[in-house]
Amino acid sequence: NIENLRKHLEKRNHDNMIKYLSRISELLENPDYIGINPRERGRSIEYVIQLGENVLIGIKLDYKNEYFYIATMHEISQLKLNQRIKNGRLKSLTT
């Protein structure tokens, strides 16, 4: 639910991500990087899209109710992005 995600972003002070809410489907279809959060192995997928800023979208699986949902959406610094690429947490989908 987009409205719940909007509230989450506002609560977490990720207001700069609200401008991307209308483009979520497009962003998820065309990520630059994809990976798995090691602390949530098997339950969480991370997408990173490089726009004017690096946008990380975290998708989680709700096993009990058997559906995926957007758990978070926030900016990730270039330093963190580079570290996650280097350690293999994120893989490039562009060439």
NUFIFI-685986 format. One line per 10 residues: number of its first residue (from 1); their letters; for each residue x, y, z of N, C-alpha, C. Coordinates in nm, 4 decimals. Layout:
<rs>
NUM = a = X/Y/Z/X/Y/Z/X/Y/Z ~ ...
</rs>
This chain:
<rs>
1 = nienlrkhle = 0.0841/-0.1169/0.0000/0.0000/0.0000/0.0000/0.0894/0.1244/0.0000 ~ 0.0731/0.2048/-0.1014/0.1573/0.3245/-0.1191/0.1407/0.4223/-0.0029 ~ 0.0197/0.4359/0.0467/-0.0027/0.5310/0.1561/0.0713/0.4876/0.2830 ~ 0.0724/0.3580/0.3115/0.1479/0.3083/0.4278/0.2970/0.3309/0.4095 ~ 0.3455/0.3115/0.2870/0.4866/0.3363/0.2591/0.5186/0.4841/0.2750 ~ 0.4296/0.5701/0.2286/0.4499/0.7150/0.2443/0.4634/0.7503/0.3929 ~ 0.3751/0.6945/0.4760/0.3801/0.7207/0.6202/0.5110/0.6695/0.6800 ~ 0.5547/0.5519/0.6360/0.6814/0.4956/0.6836/0.7979/0.5887/0.6475 ~ 0.7988/0.6366/0.5240/0.9064/0.7252/0.4793/0.9086/0.8542/0.5608 ~ 0.7914/0.9098/0.5859/0.7839/1.0324/0.6651/0.8308/1.0069/0.8086
11 = krnhdnmiky = 0.7877/0.8951/0.8665/0.8262/0.8617/1.0039/0.9769/0.8438/1.0172 ~ 1.0406/0.7860/0.9169/1.1845/0.7590/0.9186/1.2676/0.8739/0.8622 ~ 1.2032/0.9865/0.8331/1.2696/1.1041/0.7774/1.3349/1.0774/0.6421 ~ 1.2700/0.9951/0.5618/1.3150/0.9681/0.4248/1.2251/1.0437/0.3262 ~ 1.1928/1.1684/0.3608/1.1026/1.2491/0.2794/1.1509/1.2649/0.1353 ~ 1.2841/1.2603/0.1153/1.3382/1.2784/-0.0194/1.3029/1.1611/-0.1109 ~ 1.2495/1.0526/-0.0579/1.2114/0.9370/-0.1396/1.0655/0.9443/-0.1858 ~ 0.9872/1.0304/-0.1245/0.8446/1.0397/-0.1573/0.8238/1.0722/-0.3050 ~ 0.9134/1.1499/-0.3625/0.9006/1.1870/-0.5040/0.9067/1.0662/-0.5973 ~ 0.9583/0.9527/-0.5489/0.9702/0.8331/-0.6325/0.8537/0.7358/-0.6171
21 = lsrisellen = 0.7620/0.7613/-0.5260/0.6532/0.6666/-0.5000/0.5714/0.6353/-0.6246 ~ 0.5465/0.7337/-0.7075/0.4654/0.7103/-0.8285/0.5404/0.6282/-0.9320 ~ 0.6713/0.6095/-0.9132/0.7540/0.5368/-1.0106/0.8039/0.4019/-0.9586 ~ 0.7485/0.3536/-0.8493/0.8016/0.2310/-0.7872/0.8048/0.1143/-0.8842 ~ 0.6984/0.0906/-0.9571/0.6967/-0.0225/-1.0516/0.8091/-0.0095/-1.1534 ~ 0.8247/0.1083/-1.2090/0.9311/0.1335/-1.3067/1.0691/0.1107/-1.2454 ~ 1.0898/0.1584/-1.1239/1.2195/0.1444/-1.0577/1.2519/-0.0024/-1.0301 ~ 1.1527/-0.0791/-0.9861/1.1748/-0.2198/-0.9563/1.1980/-0.3025/-1.0824 ~ 1.1483/-0.2559/-1.1944/1.1694/-0.3262/-1.3214/1.3071/-0.2989/-1.3803 ~ 1.3722/-0.1918/-1.3363/1.4995/-0.1505/-1.3956/1.6055/-0.1156/-1.2923
31 = pdyiginpre = 1.6352/-0.2052/-1.1981/1.7372/-0.1710/-1.0980/1.8774/-0.1775/-1.1576 ~ 1.9673/-0.1036/-1.0982/2.1080/-0.1095/-1.1368/2.1798/-0.2202/-1.0613 ~ 2.1343/-0.2453/-0.9374/2.1947/-0.3481/-0.8521/2.0843/-0.4231/-0.7791 ~ 2.1126/-0.5486/-0.7483/2.0183/-0.6292/-0.6711/2.0984/-0.7160/-0.5750 ~ 2.0421/-0.7420/-0.4588/2.1128/-0.8237/-0.3609/2.0202/-0.8739/-0.2527 ~ 2.0802/-0.9447/-0.1588/2.0063/-1.0018/-0.0462/2.0674/-0.9481/0.0825 ~ 1.9814/-0.9042/0.1720/2.0270/-0.8582/0.3032/2.0698/-0.9815/0.3820 ~ 2.1972/-0.9932/0.4200/2.2448/-1.1138/0.4873/2.1798/-1.1391/0.6230 ~ 2.1305/-1.0345/0.6860/2.0633/-1.0524/0.8157/1.9219/-1.1064/0.7999 ~ 1.8712/-1.1046/0.6785/1.7351/-1.1506/0.6525/1.7344/-1.2541/0.5413
41 = rgrsieyviq = 1.8352/-1.3348/0.5375/1.8545/-1.4333/0.4299/1.7252/-1.5082/0.3972 ~ 1.6895/-1.5001/0.2721/1.5706/-1.5700/0.2263/1.4410/-1.4945/0.2458 ~ 1.4480/-1.3791/0.3106/1.3261/-1.3024/0.3362/1.3288/-1.1623/0.2784 ~ 1.4422/-1.1178/0.2289/1.4546/-0.9782/0.1896/1.5422/-0.9633/0.0655 ~ 1.4948/-0.8821/-0.0281/1.5693/-0.8518/-0.1498/1.5899/-0.7008/-0.1535 ~ 1.7100/-0.6596/-0.1910/1.7402/-0.5165/-0.2020/1.7613/-0.4795/-0.3484 ~ 1.6969/-0.3737/-0.3889/1.7148/-0.3171/-0.5221/1.7775/-0.1798/-0.5044 ~ 1.8778/-0.1476/-0.5863/1.9352/-0.0132/-0.5841/1.9242/0.0434/-0.7245 ~ 1.8682/0.1625/-0.7315/1.8507/0.2321/-0.8575/1.9282/0.3629/-0.8465 ~ 2.0159/0.3875/-0.9433/2.0951/0.5099/-0.9411/2.0232/0.6166/-1.0228
51 = lgenvligik = 1.9748/0.7146/-0.9518/1.9098/0.8298/-1.0144/1.9990/0.9485/-0.9804 ~ 1.9452/1.0605/-0.9399/2.0283/1.1693/-0.8909/2.0924/1.1303/-0.7596 ~ 2.0324/1.0330/-0.6941/2.0811/0.9746/-0.5693/2.0646/0.8231/-0.5811 ~ 2.1298/0.7491/-0.4947/2.1172/0.6033/-0.4966/1.9976/0.5638/-0.4115 ~ 1.8950/0.5092/-0.4754/1.7716/0.4732/-0.4073/1.7729/0.3230/-0.3781 ~ 1.7617/0.2865/-0.2496/1.7540/0.1468/-0.2105/1.6085/0.1148/-0.1759 ~ 1.5552/0.0101/-0.2372/1.4207/-0.0366/-0.2070/1.4340/-0.1777/-0.1506 ~ 1.3863/-0.1971/-0.0291/1.3916/-0.3277/0.0353/1.2569/-0.3964/0.0269 ~ 1.2547/-0.5161/-0.0307/1.1325/-0.5953/-0.0450/1.1430/-0.7133/0.0509 ~ 1.0390/-0.7374/0.1283/1.0385/-0.8505/0.2212/0.9271/-0.9484/0.1859
61 = ldykneyfyi = 0.9492/-1.0727/0.2249/0.8504/-1.1770/0.2082/0.7834/-1.2018/0.3425 ~ 0.6519/-1.1944/0.3443/0.5733/-1.2298/0.4620/0.5342/-1.3756/0.4444 ~ 0.6083/-1.4665/0.5094/0.5848/-1.6097/0.4931/0.4443/-1.6494/0.5379 ~ 0.4023/-1.5945/0.6491/0.2731/-1.6322/0.7065/0.1581/-1.6030/0.6104 ~ 0.1595/-1.4843/0.5520/0.0506/-1.4438/0.4626/0.0853/-1.4611/0.3152 ~ 0.2068/-1.5071/0.2871/0.2531/-1.5387/0.1518/0.2400/-1.4229/0.0535 ~ 0.3017/-1.3111/0.0871/0.3078/-1.1997/-0.0063/0.4355/-1.1189/0.0165 ~ 0.4751/-1.0459/-0.0872/0.5895/-0.9560/-0.0803/0.5390/-0.8147/-0.0547 ~ 0.6202/-0.7356/0.0143/0.5844/-0.5959/0.0358/0.7107/-0.5112/0.0431 ~ 0.6954/-0.3838/0.0155/0.8082/-0.2909/0.0250/0.8238/-0.2544/0.1716
71 = atmheisqlk = 0.9350/-0.2961/0.2291/0.9604/-0.2733/0.3714/1.0276/-0.1388/0.3958 ~ 1.1087/-0.0948/0.3001/1.1784/0.0322/0.3174/1.2207/0.0888/0.1830 ~ 1.2487/0.2150/0.1840/1.2967/0.2853/0.0650/1.3741/0.4059/0.1164 ~ 1.5041/0.4094/0.0862/1.5843/0.5201/0.1360/1.7073/0.5382/0.0479 ~ 1.7737/0.6494/0.0692/1.8981/0.6769/-0.0034/2.0109/0.5962/0.0596 ~ 2.1004/0.5476/-0.0248/2.2206/0.4788/0.0219/2.3399/0.5566/-0.0347 ~ 2.4365/0.5844/0.0505/2.5520/0.6634/0.0069/2.6342/0.5870/-0.0966 ~ 2.7100/0.6602/-0.1742/2.7969/0.5967/-0.2738/2.9000/0.5079/-0.2055 ~ 2.9486/0.5499/-0.0890/3.0448/0.4695/-0.0137/2.9841/0.3346/0.0258 ~ 2.8636/0.3363/0.0835/2.7980/0.2108/0.1215/2.7673/0.1256/-0.0005
81 = lnqrikngrl = 2.7249/0.1894/-0.1074/2.6970/0.1153/-0.2305/2.8235/0.0453/-0.2786 ~ 2.9340/0.1182/-0.2827/3.0613/0.0597/-0.3273/3.1043/-0.0559/-0.2367 ~ 3.0856/-0.0397/-0.1056/3.1228/-0.1463/-0.0120/3.0376/-0.2713/-0.0348 ~ 2.9095/-0.2522/-0.0582/2.8203/-0.3667/-0.0787/2.8472/-0.4363/-0.2124 ~ 2.8912/-0.3616/-0.3090/2.9302/-0.4229/-0.4368/3.0591/-0.5026/-0.4164 ~ 3.1552/-0.4409/-0.3486/3.2852/-0.5052/-0.3262/3.2725/-0.6346/-0.2462 ~ 3.1870/-0.6345/-0.1429/3.1750/-0.7550/-0.0598/3.0748/-0.8567/-0.1157 ~ 3.0164/-0.8249/-0.2309/2.9287/-0.9205/-0.2981/2.7834/-0.9166/-0.2551 ~ 2.7490/-0.8274/-0.1654/2.6098/-0.8180/-0.1202/2.5191/-0.7710/-0.2324 ~ 2.5699/-0.6828/-0.3175/2.4935/-0.6339/-0.4326/2.5644/-0.6738/-0.5615
91 = ksltt = 2.4860/-0.7096/-0.6605/2.5389/-0.7456/-0.7924/2.4837/-0.6471/-0.8949 ~ 2.5692/-0.6079/-0.9887/2.5296/-0.5146/-1.0939/2.4426/-0.5842/-1.1979 ~ 2.3399/-0.5145/-1.2415/2.2554/-0.5649/-1.3496/2.2782/-0.4874/-1.4777 ~ 2.3721/-0.3928/-1.4737/2.4065/-0.3156/-1.5929/2.5479/-0.3526/-1.6364 ~ 2.5750/-0.3275/-1.7609/2.7095/-0.3602/-1.8105/2.7817/-0.2367/-1.8562
</rs>
